[in-house]
Amino acid sequence: MNQPTQQVDIAIAGAGMVGATLALLLRQANPNWRILVVEPHPQQTSDDYNPSFDDRSTALSWRTREVFEGLGLWQQLEQRAAAIEQIQVSDRGHIASTQLSACEQGMTAYGYVVENRWLGQILQQQLANSDITLAAPATIEQVTMTANGAELSISNSNTPITCELLIVADGARSTTRDLLGIGVDVQDYGQMGLIANIALAQPHNGVAYERFTANGPMALLPLPDSSEGQHRSALVWTLPPDQAKHLSDCDEAEFLAQLQQVFGYRQGNLLGVGERHLYPLKLMETCEQVRRHLVVVGNAAHSLHPVAGQGFNLAIRDIAALVEVLAEGTNNGCDLGDLALLQKYQNSRESDQQRTVAASHWLPKFFAVDNPTAALARGAGLFAMDMVPSLRGQFARYGMGVE
């Protein structure tokens, strides 16, 4: 006797910020699709939210805001979001700099910074209130691709799952991608990213700072005030491994002194630092984004250098386009796993992906070159942007994800 199976139309590996958003977009596009999301971590759906000074955060572009507005989630997310109203770009040790203002582009903000825990809670609540099937905690232990889709074996279940389309969205260290034998190209930058929240003596006033140094870029992004009313910004600091390890381990006074020396006094005195986290910086790109009955998205498809905070926003643009192509294709009689349909999606995203990956890869390298010619070229570029509104506008529209 054949073993009974659970049949769904679409299975998603990963219910993180990308996977959860994708599931909700798919449900909105077609209420009849049977959707399963498999997530290894327990899901927290409590209405209680107690913000911590150390909560990590994500920068959301204007285009990403539009996606969440379309899902009816932005009104909730905005309650704990800090708007990026201005961006100041500078090259340490050189006089040239530029300042971008959202109001110059007729916008209220370039983007927003939202704490991951808050964004995750809103997404998880929305998933829990939908008819999307969530298997959590559970892991995909085996994948067999068939002529009609994929067959999955998941932990804590003796029932195989068949799906017409499998979407891999379980992060840069994707176990599902590995099970499928999909290779990745990795470029190790030989640097570490140091992440921490910084207590400020004065309000940030919606200003984000991108400061390029000889070691790499440093970003200070506005955060909502803590529950105790402390002004905060989120720091992302690129450093050589030895220096990063020292700054991660040293006492608060030494850390703040070194940060103040490199960053300056644009935010006045820096009063405190929360928990410090380190992670190696690598560019990771999957060798395949689509196969018949299969798509790889999010950090499982491409994990970028954190400069300009474009990784999550690129993923959101990708999945929004994927859902649009799937909805249009199935309305025209295509199967969800049709290779031509999935290749249409990949072709539609190629230009944006290549441009965003290239910018995140080469911009830090360009600003790290320490010679007079490179410094002059960087200064000329920043000066031109400062003087020519159309250049500022083009740069701003790219960062907002609307061009």
Stockholm file with secondary structure:
# STOCKHOLM 1.0

chainA/1-403         MNQPTQQVDIAIAGAGMVGATLALLLRQANPNWRILVVEPHPQQTSDDYNPSFDDRSTALSWRTREVFEGLGLWQQLEQRAAAIEQIQVSDRGHIASTQLSACEQGMTAYGYVVENRWLGQILQQQLANSDITLAAPATIEQVTMTANGAELSISNSNTPITCELLIVADGARSTTRDLLGIGVDVQDYGQMGLIANIALAQPHNGVAYERFTANGPMALLPLPDSSEGQHRSALVWTLPPDQAKHLSDCDEAEFLAQLQQVFGYRQGNLLGVGERHLYPLKLMETCEQVRRHLVVVGNAAHSLHPVAGQGFNLAIRDIAALVEVLAEGTNNGCDLGDLALLQKYQNSRESDQQRTVAASHWLPKFFAVDNPTAALARGAGLFAMDMVPSLRGQFARYGMGVE
#=GR chainA/1-403 SS CCCCCEEEEEEEECCSHHHHHHHHHHHHHCTTSCEEEECSSCCCCCSCCCCCTTCCEEEEEHHHHHHHHHTTCHHHHGGGEEEECEEEEEETTSSCEEEEEGGGGTCSCSEEEEEHHHHHHHHHHHHHTSSCEEECSCCEEEEEEETTEEEEEETTCCSCEEEEEEEECSCTTCHHHHHTTCCEEEEEEEEEEEEEEEEESSCCTTEEEEEECSSCEEEEEEECCCTTCCCEEEEEEEECHHHHHHHHHSCHHHHHHHHHHHHCSTTSCEEEECCCEEEEEEEEEESCSEETTEEECGGGTEECCCGGGCHHHHHHHHHHHHHHHHHHHHHTTCCTTCHHHHHHHHHHHHHHHHHHHHHHHHHHHHHHCCSHHHHHHHHHHHHHHHHCHHHHHHHHHHHHTCC
#=GC SS_cons         CCCCCEEEEEEEECCSHHHHHHHHHHHHHCTTSCEEEECSSCCCCCSCCCCCTTCCEEEEEHHHHHHHHHTTCHHHHGGGEEEECEEEEEETTSSCEEEEEGGGGTCSCSEEEEEHHHHHHHHHHHHHTSSCEEECSCCEEEEEEETTEEEEEETTCCSCEEEEEEEECSCTTCHHHHHTTCCEEEEEEEEEEEEEEEEESSCCTTEEEEEECSSCEEEEEEECCCTTCCCEEEEEEEECHHHHHHHHHSCHHHHHHHHHHHHCSTTSCEEEECCCEEEEEEEEEESCSEETTEEECGGGTEECCCGGGCHHHHHHHHHHHHHHHHHHHHHTTCCTTCHHHHHHHHHHHHHHHHHHHHHHHHHHHHHHCCSHHHHHHHHHHHHHHHHCHHHHHHHHHHHHTCC
//
